[in-house]
Amino acid sequence: MAGPEALLKAKTEGHVGHETLHRLSGMDRTNRWMFDVLAPHLGAKVIEAGSGSGNLTRYLLDREKLLCLDIDPDHVRNLSSHYADRKNVTARRCELSDSHITEITGTGWDTVVCINVLEHIKNDRRALKNFYDVLRPGGRLVLLVPAIPLLFSTLDEALDHHRRYTRSRLVHKMESAGFRLIESRYLNFFGIAGWILSGKILRRRILPSTLLGLFNALVPAFRAFERLTGPPIGLSVIAVGEKP
């Protein structure tokens, strides 16, 4: 049985995670930016692996079939209730590294999209292999994860992150699971400064709303910059793999 310290830690991490998702839900420009970057790789039948509170789910509602997976039963219930009138949307509770995931999802999916989730999974290699198994041949895995291990901070600890990724390390794990790489690149160069300030210098455990609001307001300028430069480094890394 877990002791009081472990229970307090789990409760605190859960609160931080829910509050962070709540704050991110208001970052409409940021969420749209992420979706627009990933959208060209999305097919008609999509699994959103780790839907959370649905910050990106809203952009996937036009898919022929959308399966939202999350380990948190509250998120699953809320998504099921919110989209009950949409016959193409289903929400299911699922541990993404479960060896029996195909019993929940079935197979033959066009796309698995997994945004800021893989870093939460201890056995990320098993999760990647599961994503491979649920896809049809030619189907794609679309990943976005936190980048640069040196940036690991109190913010990562509070969010129960197991790791941050380098681009090469993420690509290696995807290829080990059987995927053929289509694209990999960094995203969000300017977010690095805010992460260092909040997590490494001030050692905060949650991103301040004021900082998030300022970043969201400046997203159009950040998008224009990254379209022109293709940043050599960024707060996140995107990778797209195809099942041969």
C-alpha positions as CSV (number, residue, x, y, z in Angstrom):
1,M,0.0,0.0,0.0
2,A,1.3,3.4,-0.9
3,G,2.4,5.6,2.0
4,P,1.1,9.1,2.7
5,E,4.1,10.8,1.0
6,A,3.4,8.8,-2.2
7,L,-0.3,9.5,-2.1
8,L,0.4,13.3,-1.6
9,K,2.8,13.2,-4.5
10,A,0.3,11.5,-6.8
11,K,-2.5,14.0,-5.7
12,T,-0.2,17.0,-6.3
13,E,0.9,15.8,-9.7
14,G,-2.7,15.1,-10.7
15,H,-3.7,18.6,-9.7
16,V,-0.8,20.2,-11.6
17,G,-1.6,18.2,-14.7
18,H,-5.3,19.1,-14.7
19,E,-4.5,22.8,-14.0
20,T,-1.9,22.8,-16.7
21,L,-4.4,21.4,-19.2
22,H,-6.9,24.0,-18.1
23,R,-4.5,26.8,-18.7
24,L,-3.4,25.4,-22.1
25,S,-7.0,25.1,-23.2
26,G,-7.2,28.9,-23.4
27,M,-4.1,29.1,-25.7
28,D,-6.1,29.0,-28.9
29,R,-3.3,30.4,-31.2
30,T,-0.8,27.9,-29.7
31,N,-3.1,24.9,-30.0
32,R,-4.0,25.9,-33.6
33,W,-0.3,26.2,-34.5
34,M,0.4,22.7,-33.3
35,F,-2.6,21.3,-35.2
36,D,-1.7,23.1,-38.4
37,V,1.8,21.7,-38.3
38,L,0.5,18.2,-37.9
39,A,-2.6,18.4,-40.0
40,P,-1.0,17.4,-43.4
41,H,-0.2,14.0,-42.0
42,L,-3.6,13.1,-40.6
43,G,-5.9,10.6,-42.3
44,A,-9.6,10.0,-42.1
45,K,-9.6,7.4,-39.3
46,V,-7.6,8.8,-36.3
47,I,-6.7,7.7,-32.9
48,E,-5.8,10.6,-30.5
49,A,-3.5,8.8,-28.0
50,G,-3.7,10.8,-24.8
51,S,-6.6,13.2,-25.4
52,G,-6.5,14.8,-22.0
53,S,-9.2,17.4,-21.6
54,G,-9.6,17.7,-25.4
55,N,-7.4,20.8,-26.2
56,L,-6.7,19.3,-29.7
57,T,-9.7,17.0,-30.0
58,R,-11.8,20.0,-31.2
59,Y,-9.7,20.2,-34.3
60,L,-10.2,16.5,-35.2
61,L,-14.0,16.4,-35.2
62,D,-14.2,16.4,-39.0
63,R,-12.5,13.0,-39.3
64,E,-14.5,10.1,-40.5
65,K,-13.7,8.3,-37.3
66,L,-12.0,9.6,-34.2
67,L,-11.1,7.4,-31.2
68,C,-9.9,9.4,-28.1
69,L,-7.8,7.4,-25.7
70,D,-6.8,8.6,-22.2
71,I,-5.8,6.9,-18.9
72,D,-7.7,9.4,-16.8
73,P,-11.4,8.3,-16.4
74,D,-12.5,11.9,-15.7
75,H,-11.2,13.0,-19.1
76,V,-12.8,10.0,-20.8
77,R,-16.2,10.7,-19.2
78,N,-16.0,14.4,-20.0
79,L,-15.1,13.8,-23.7
80,S,-17.8,11.1,-24.0
81,S,-20.4,13.5,-22.6
82,H,-19.3,16.6,-24.5
83,Y,-19.3,14.8,-27.9
84,A,-22.2,12.4,-27.3
85,D,-24.0,13.8,-30.3
86,R,-21.1,13.1,-32.7
87,K,-21.4,9.5,-34.0
88,N,-17.9,9.6,-35.4
89,V,-16.3,10.3,-32.0
90,T,-15.6,7.7,-29.3
91,A,-13.6,8.1,-26.0
92,R,-12.1,5.1,-24.2
93,R,-9.9,4.6,-21.2
94,C,-6.6,3.1,-22.1
95,E,-3.1,2.6,-20.9
96,L,-1.0,3.3,-24.0
97,S,1.7,0.8,-23.1
98,D,-0.8,-2.0,-22.4
99,S,0.2,-5.2,-24.2
100,H,-3.5,-5.7,-25.1
101,I,-4.2,-2.3,-26.6
102,T,-5.6,-3.7,-29.9
103,E,-8.4,-5.3,-27.9
104,I,-9.6,-1.8,-27.1
105,T,-8.7,0.0,-30.4
106,G,-8.9,-2.6,-33.1
107,T,-6.6,-2.3,-36.1
108,G,-6.5,-0.7,-39.5
109,W,-6.3,3.0,-38.4
110,D,-5.0,5.7,-40.8
111,T,-3.3,7.8,-38.1
112,V,-2.2,7.8,-34.5
113,V,-1.6,11.3,-33.2
114,C,0.1,11.7,-29.9
115,I,0.8,15.2,-28.6
116,N,2.8,15.8,-25.4
117,V,2.0,12.3,-24.0
118,L,4.9,9.9,-24.8
119,E,7.1,11.6,-22.2
120,H,4.6,10.5,-19.5
121,I,4.9,6.8,-20.4
122,K,7.6,4.9,-18.6
123,N,7.8,2.2,-21.3
124,D,7.7,4.4,-24.3
125,R,9.1,1.7,-26.6
126,R,6.1,-0.5,-25.8
127,A,3.7,2.4,-26.5
128,L,5.4,3.0,-29.9
129,K,5.1,-0.7,-30.8
130,N,1.4,-0.5,-29.9
131,F,0.9,2.5,-32.2
132,Y,2.6,0.5,-35.0
133,D,0.3,-2.5,-34.4
134,V,-3.0,-0.5,-34.6
135,L,-2.1,1.2,-37.9
136,R,-2.9,-0.1,-41.3
137,P,0.1,-0.5,-43.7
138,G,0.9,3.0,-44.9
139,G,-0.7,4.5,-41.8
140,R,1.2,7.2,-39.9
141,L,2.2,8.0,-36.4
142,V,2.4,11.8,-35.6
143,L,4.3,12.7,-32.5
144,L,5.1,15.9,-30.6
145,V,7.2,15.6,-27.5
146,P,9.2,17.9,-25.2
147,A,12.8,18.4,-26.5
148,I,16.3,18.9,-25.1
149,P,17.0,16.8,-22.0
150,L,19.1,19.6,-20.5
151,L,15.9,21.5,-20.1
152,F,14.4,18.9,-17.7
153,S,13.3,21.0,-14.7
154,T,10.8,21.3,-11.8
155,L,8.1,21.8,-14.4
156,D,8.8,18.4,-15.9
157,E,8.9,16.8,-12.5
158,A,5.6,18.3,-11.5
159,L,4.0,17.0,-14.7
160,D,5.4,13.5,-14.1
161,H,7.6,13.5,-17.2
162,H,10.0,10.6,-17.4
163,R,12.2,12.3,-20.0
164,R,12.7,15.0,-22.6
165,Y,13.9,13.9,-26.1
166,T,16.5,14.7,-28.6
167,R,15.4,14.5,-32.2
168,S,17.8,11.7,-32.9
169,R,16.7,9.7,-29.9
170,L,13.1,9.9,-30.8
171,V,13.7,8.9,-34.4
172,H,15.8,5.9,-33.2
173,K,13.0,4.7,-31.0
174,M,10.4,5.1,-33.7
175,E,12.5,3.2,-36.2
176,S,13.2,0.5,-33.6
177,A,9.4,0.0,-33.4
178,G,9.2,-0.5,-37.2
179,F,8.4,3.0,-38.5
180,R,9.9,4.6,-41.6
181,L,10.7,8.2,-40.9
182,I,8.8,10.8,-42.9
183,E,9.7,14.0,-41.1
184,S,11.4,15.2,-37.9
185,R,12.1,18.7,-36.8
186,Y,12.1,21.1,-33.9
187,L,9.3,23.5,-33.0
188,N,8.9,26.5,-30.7
189,F,12.4,28.1,-30.5
190,F,11.2,31.0,-28.4
191,G,9.5,28.8,-25.8
192,I,12.9,27.7,-24.6
193,A,13.5,31.1,-22.8
194,G,10.2,30.9,-20.8
195,W,10.8,27.3,-19.9
196,I,14.3,28.1,-18.6
197,L,13.1,31.1,-16.6
198,S,10.1,29.3,-15.0
199,G,11.6,25.8,-14.5
200,K,15.4,26.1,-14.2
201,I,15.8,29.6,-12.6
202,L,12.6,30.2,-10.7
203,R,12.0,26.5,-10.2
204,R,8.2,26.7,-10.5
205,R,6.0,23.7,-10.8
206,I,3.4,25.2,-13.1
207,L,3.7,27.7,-15.9
208,P,2.3,31.1,-15.0
209,S,-0.9,32.2,-16.7
210,T,0.6,35.6,-17.5
211,L,3.6,34.0,-19.3
212,L,1.3,31.6,-21.2
213,G,-1.0,34.5,-22.2
214,L,2.0,36.6,-23.5
215,F,3.3,33.6,-25.5
216,N,-0.1,32.9,-27.0
217,A,-0.4,36.6,-28.1
218,L,2.9,36.4,-29.9
219,V,2.3,33.1,-31.7
220,P,1.7,34.7,-35.1
221,A,5.2,36.3,-35.0
222,F,6.7,33.0,-33.8
223,R,5.0,31.1,-36.6
224,A,6.3,33.5,-39.2
225,F,9.8,33.3,-37.9
226,E,9.9,29.5,-37.9
227,R,8.4,29.3,-41.4
228,L,11.3,31.4,-42.6
229,T,14.1,29.8,-40.6
230,G,13.2,26.2,-39.7
231,P,14.8,26.6,-36.2
232,P,17.8,24.3,-35.4
233,I,16.4,23.7,-31.9
234,G,13.1,24.1,-30.1
235,L,11.1,23.4,-27.0
236,S,9.4,20.5,-28.8
237,V,10.3,18.0,-31.4
238,I,7.9,16.7,-34.1
239,A,8.3,13.4,-35.8
240,V,6.2,11.5,-38.3
241,G,6.6,7.9,-39.1
242,E,4.9,5.5,-41.6
243,K,4.1,1.9,-41.2
244,P,5.6,0.2,-44.3
